[in-house]
Structures are given as structure tokens and as C-alpha cells.
């Protein structure tokens, strides 16, 4: 046995040499010591410029287009004439309605100034005739009683009295018809009112021949030309109305605690990254997009730059609160960050060890770590390292 002991020792030494020679050398990796710090948070997101409100322009009457006053891209003010329809027939209708109104007004005036005085005079004359007939009838009856006249004379007087009474009743009816509230006066007034309504309708149709801008804006689309027939329901052009420029963006739901209504963000269009402008958060959606895990924000742009166009892609940076003594890691240090099971590689005793972590807010490319690692641990930033590899940090 002693004879084989030197051989055994040589074999063990040889195995040790092979092990240390064949053992992989530690890989040099970039490390980051997890250190709590005060962090000024902000939320960075991208979105787009909301298009302004649009309105379709059409005609409420049928007519031939005589002129189109604006081109695509033209800026218009409220009540500017956009399209002009032929107006000759409409103007003639207004003239006819105006003449009919004058006739109706003349009839009312005639009833007031001529017919009524005549009827009143006729009534007064009938009353005088009736009084005379009553006196004649009374005198005839008295003379008959004295025997001076015959019964036929009394009968004639009575007939004249009845005629006078009928004439007075007719005169009173005629006078009543001419007075305010009378049948003829009411008919004249009704005709005047109808004539006024007809004139207003004709004038309204004439006004509709000039199609005006309902509000200030820009002509986006022109679909009609002179000579075309305008009809109700047919779109003639489209206006983009002036108004506040708004942005719409989607932010990660985890960042919702960092954003408050009224926050002033810095924004820039992707096409003009150096042209920054302010945008104010005015709406935070109460709901969350479950499929994407995002929340919709809308922001007003009080002073939009001229370069800003509808549907442009924009980036915003919304400042948030100051987080004190908070452990955060760069987003690139966290593997599978967008999943339910994020993790990091931590260097422990020269070996890369996979450690699950619980993440929180994300801001400025950094992620809050609420659980999994402790302050002072060394997190591996290199992305080409697998768990279990021997590593050594490089300065």
C-alpha cells in the first residue's frame, strides 16, 4: 500500500492541475452598486397631435353654384362667404313677396282710413233716418187718432220705420266689420301677417344662397366648382375649426401616481426635436387600457408653434414628485422588465446569480426596485452574461 501512495498523490496533483487549468476564467462585467438616492421623477411618453374639430359645409337649398370664394388651405373668418349660388329667381321671389306685403298693408290702411269712416258716416245717417221715421210714424198715429189721416197713411209710416231700422242694423254691421276686431279688418290684418311671413321666407332663402363659414378655420377640402348643382345633404367642403391644440399620449399605468392634472410638461415633435414647447395636462383618463396597461392623457398647448401639424408624433416629459432615499436601477439592468416576473443578475462571491425583483415607478429610464435586492449589492449591467457564470467586476 505504501508503494502506491506516491502514485496516488501524483494522480491527485495532476487532477488538481487539470481542474484549475480547465476551469473557465471569470468574465469581466460592468457592475453597478445599488445605492438609494433622491430622484426627481418625470414621465416620458410619446403621442400625437389631435386633429382640430372639423365641420362639413353644405347647402340647405337646391341651386346652381355661381362662385366658390375659397381654395383648399385658405383661412376663413366666421361669416365669410364660401360659396355663392345663383340668386336671380330668389331675388324675384323677394320682390314679389315685398309687393304682396305692400298691397296687404295698403288694404289695412284703406280699412283704417277710408272704409271705416264711410261706414261710421253711413251708420250715423241710418240712425238719423231711423229717428225721422220714428217721428213720422208717431205723428201718423196721432193724426189717425184725431181722424185727420187714414189707416193707410199710418201703415206707410210703419213700413218706412221698419226700413229705417233694417238700414241701421246693416250700417252697424258694416261699421263693425271695419273696426279693429271686425271681420274685414281681421281679414286685412291676416293678409298682412301672411305677406310679412312670405317676405321673411323669401329673404331667408335668398340669404341661404350665400353659404358662409360657421366659425373661423382652414379649408381642408373643396368638393364643388362653379356650375355644379348644390343640394341639401351634399358635402361641398370641409373646414378645420380653430381652437386649442391638444396632444394625446399613452403612459404606463405604473407612472400614474407621478402625474397630476395641471402639470406643465415639455413637449417636442419628433420631426423637430429641438423645437420645444409647453403642454398642460388637462385630462387623465379614469380607465386603463387592459391590453396595453396604459392610461390616456390629454394635454393643451397654449402657445402651439407654427410647425405643429395634426397627427404629428410628439414626445412629452411630465415632471413628477421628488422621491427620497429610493433604490432605482437603469431599465437596461432589469431582464424581462415588461413581464410579470422581472429579474436581475447580481454578483455574489464571483458568480452571476439570478434574483427576482419587484419593480415600481419608471422615470427617466430608471425603475424603482421595491423588493429583491438590498442597498450595496452589485448588479450586473452586461447583457451577455448568463446566470451561474463566473464574473469579476471591472473598474
TAZI-V225654 format. One record per run of one state. SS is the DSSP state (hx for helix, st for strand, lp for the rest). FROM is the first residue (numbers start at 1). TO is the last residue. Records with the same first field share a line. If there is no record, write none. Layout:
SS: FROM-TO, FROM-TO
This chain:
lp: 1-1, 23-26, 30-30, 34-36, 50-53, 60-62, 69-74, 77-80, 86-87, 147-150, 179-182, 209-209, 213-216, 223-228, 231-231, 233-234, 242-244, 259-263, 270-271, 285-288, 290-293, 302-312, 327-327, 334-334, 336-342, 349-350, 357-357, 364-365, 372-377, 381-389, 394-395
hx: 2-22, 88-146, 151-178, 183-208, 253-258, 331-333
st: 27-29, 31-33, 37-49, 54-59, 63-68, 75-76, 81-85, 210-212, 217-222, 229-230, 232-232, 235-241, 245-252, 264-269, 272-284, 289-289, 294-301, 313-326, 328-330, 335-335, 343-348, 351-356, 358-363, 366-371, 378-380, 390-393
